[in-house]
Amino acid sequence: MTKELEFAPQDHVVYPTHGVGQVLSIEEQEISGINLTLYVVDFSHEKMTLRVPIAKAKSVGMRALSSPLKMKSALDTLKGRARIKRTMWSRRAQEYEAKINSGDPIQIAEVVRDLHRNEDQPDQSYSERQIYEAALERLSRELAVVEQIEDDAATERLQKVLKAA
């Protein structure tokens, strides 16, 4: 059974719940008597290696990096007005987590935009800050790989866009 390979070793990919990783190799493994072909994906920031069956890659949401145009849309999203629903924090936190784990840079940018605080605004709660930082990190990592810049430079770029908004 040969399935068309969507990714090759050295390709950067986005896994929704873990962010940007790099395909190290493609290997065959026998699991419970079934031969599987797996992508071996390294997430160096999380010090984690994931093995994703090729047949399941699409259904779990593994995708190629966003195009520069899609990243521009995500940056444009950061410039918009924050939309904070008047619901309980626990419900909003769940929605923010779901957006981050969707792997969609535009949804992640919405979380960053909605939770961003300027110096003159009141402090965030611990959990708000945790979610904000997770979203900012996820977005900046993809931006860094798409634009081939350092992670820190990507984070600075996002923060400049937020400050200018």
Backbone torsions as a table, in degrees:
resi	resn	phi	psi	omega
1	MET	NA	104.6	177.5
2	THR	-106.2	125.5	179.9
3	LYS	-108.0	142.6	179.8
4	GLU	-61.0	125.6	-179.8
5	LEU	-80.9	127.2	179.8
6	GLU	-87.8	-28.9	-176.9
7	PHE	-125.3	150.4	178.8
8	ALA	-119.0	160.8	175.6
9	PRO	-53.4	144.1	-177.4
10	GLN	82.9	-12.1	177.1
11	ASP	-68.1	142.1	171.0
12	HIS	-88.9	138.7	179.5
13	VAL	-133.3	164.0	175.1
14	VAL	-116.3	124.2	174.7
15	TYR	-106.5	120.8	-169.2
16	PRO	-47.2	-45.6	-175.3
17	THR	-87.1	-5.8	-178.4
18	HIS	-124.7	-10.5	178.8
19	GLY	87.9	-147.0	-173.4
20	VAL	-82.9	130.4	175.7
21	GLY	-135.1	176.2	179.4
22	GLN	-127.3	131.9	178.1
23	VAL	-69.6	118.3	178.5
24	LEU	-84.0	-44.9	-177.5
25	SER	-161.9	175.6	174.7
26	ILE	-124.1	125.1	-175.7
27	GLU	-133.2	157.6	176.4
28	GLU	-99.0	137.1	176.4
29	GLN	-141.9	146.3	175.1
30	GLU	-100.7	119.9	-179.8
31	ILE	-125.9	120.6	-177.9
32	SER	52.1	41.4	177.1
33	GLY	77.9	3.4	180.0
34	ILE	-111.2	130.9	176.5
35	ASN	-82.1	125.7	179.4
36	LEU	-122.2	144.8	171.5
37	THR	-101.6	127.7	-172.8
38	LEU	-123.9	143.6	166.7
39	TYR	-83.8	132.2	173.5
40	VAL	-102.3	111.2	-173.7
41	VAL	-112.9	128.0	-179.7
42	ASP	-100.5	128.7	173.8
43	PHE	-112.0	87.2	-172.0
44	SER	-62.3	-34.2	-180.0
45	HIS	-66.3	-30.5	-179.6
46	GLU	-98.5	2.7	-177.1
47	LYS	48.6	53.9	-174.5
48	MET	-141.4	144.8	173.2
49	THR	-121.7	132.3	-177.5
50	LEU	-118.2	139.0	174.7
51	ARG	-110.1	117.0	-176.1
52	VAL	-114.6	120.7	176.1
53	PRO	-59.4	133.2	-178.0
54	ILE	-55.6	-39.3	-178.6
55	ALA	-65.0	-23.8	-177.0
56	LYS	-101.2	-8.0	-173.5
57	ALA	-53.1	-47.0	-177.7
58	LYS	-68.2	-43.2	-175.7
59	SER	-68.2	-25.1	176.7
60	VAL	-87.4	-2.7	174.6
61	GLY	93.2	9.2	177.7
62	MET	-65.9	132.8	-175.8
63	ARG	-143.4	166.7	174.6
64	ALA	-71.6	165.1	176.5
65	LEU	-59.0	154.3	176.3
66	SER	-67.1	153.1	176.0
67	SER	-74.3	159.0	175.5
68	PRO	-55.4	-33.9	179.4
69	LEU	-65.3	-42.5	178.9
70	LYS	-65.4	-38.4	178.2
71	MET	-66.6	-34.6	177.0
72	LYS	-64.3	-40.6	176.7
73	SER	-61.3	-39.6	178.3
74	ALA	-64.2	-41.8	177.8
75	LEU	-65.1	-38.1	176.8
76	ASP	-63.4	-35.9	177.8
77	THR	-60.6	-36.9	179.8
78	LEU	-62.4	-27.8	-177.0
79	LYS	-78.4	-14.4	-177.9
80	GLY	-71.7	174.8	177.5
81	ARG	-78.5	140.7	177.8
82	ALA	-62.8	136.5	177.3
83	ARG	-115.7	100.3	-178.4
84	ILE	-109.9	117.8	-179.5
85	LYS	-71.7	151.5	179.1
86	ARG	-91.6	49.6	176.6
87	THR	-108.5	172.6	-179.9
88	MET	-61.3	147.2	-177.7
89	TRP	-57.1	-40.4	-176.7
90	SER	-60.0	-38.8	179.0
91	ARG	-70.6	-43.0	178.0
92	ARG	-63.0	-40.3	-179.9
93	ALA	-60.5	-41.2	177.4
94	GLN	-62.3	-43.2	179.6
95	GLU	-64.0	-41.6	178.5
96	TYR	-62.7	-45.0	179.2
97	GLU	-60.2	-42.5	180.0
98	ALA	-62.6	-40.3	178.9
99	LYS	-65.5	-42.2	179.1
100	ILE	-62.3	-45.6	-176.9
101	ASN	-76.5	-6.2	175.7
102	SER	-69.5	-25.9	-178.2
103	GLY	80.5	-2.1	-178.9
104	ASP	-83.4	117.8	-176.2
105	PRO	-59.4	-29.9	179.7
106	ILE	-70.6	-41.6	177.1
107	GLN	-66.0	-38.3	178.3
108	ILE	-65.1	-40.2	178.0
109	ALA	-61.8	-35.4	177.0
110	GLU	-61.4	-41.1	179.4
111	VAL	-64.8	-45.9	179.5
112	VAL	-59.5	-47.3	-179.4
113	ARG	-60.4	-47.2	-175.0
114	ASP	-69.2	-29.2	-176.9
115	LEU	-101.5	-3.2	-179.4
116	HIS	-67.3	138.4	176.3
117	ARG	-123.7	131.4	172.4
118	ASN	-80.7	169.2	-177.8
119	GLU	-59.0	-32.8	-175.7
120	ASP	-84.8	1.9	-179.0
121	GLN	-98.9	160.2	-178.9
122	PRO	-63.6	155.2	-179.6
123	ASP	-64.6	156.6	177.3
124	GLN	-90.8	158.1	172.1
125	SER	-73.2	166.5	-179.9
126	TYR	-57.7	-46.1	-176.4
127	SER	-69.0	-35.0	175.9
128	GLU	-62.6	-45.0	-178.9
129	ARG	-63.8	-40.1	179.1
130	GLN	-60.6	-46.1	-178.7
131	ILE	-67.3	-42.2	178.5
132	TYR	-58.8	-48.3	-177.6
133	GLU	-65.6	-37.0	178.1
134	ALA	-63.9	-43.4	-179.6
135	ALA	-67.3	-43.6	-179.6
136	LEU	-62.0	-43.0	-179.2
137	GLU	-64.7	-44.3	-178.9
138	ARG	-62.1	-44.8	-179.1
139	LEU	-68.3	-42.0	-177.1
140	SER	-68.8	-33.2	178.0
141	ARG	-64.4	-43.2	179.9
142	GLU	-68.4	-41.3	177.7
143	LEU	-59.6	-42.3	-179.0
144	ALA	-61.2	-43.9	-178.3
145	VAL	-72.5	-40.7	180.0
146	VAL	-62.4	-43.8	-176.9
147	GLU	-93.2	1.6	-179.8
148	GLN	53.1	53.2	175.9
149	ILE	-127.2	169.1	179.1
150	GLU	-68.6	153.4	178.5
151	ASP	-56.1	-43.3	-178.5
152	ASP	-63.0	-39.9	179.2
153	ALA	-65.1	-38.0	179.0
154	ALA	-66.4	-42.4	179.0
155	THR	-62.8	-44.4	178.4
156	GLU	-59.8	-41.9	-179.7
157	ARG	-61.4	-44.3	178.6
158	LEU	-62.2	-42.3	-178.5
159	GLN	-67.4	-34.0	175.6
160	LYS	-63.3	-44.4	179.0
161	VAL	-60.3	-43.0	-179.9
162	LEU	-64.6	-41.3	-179.4
163	LYS	-67.4	-34.5	-178.8
164	ALA	-74.3	-21.1	-176.1
165	ALA	-67.6	NA	NA
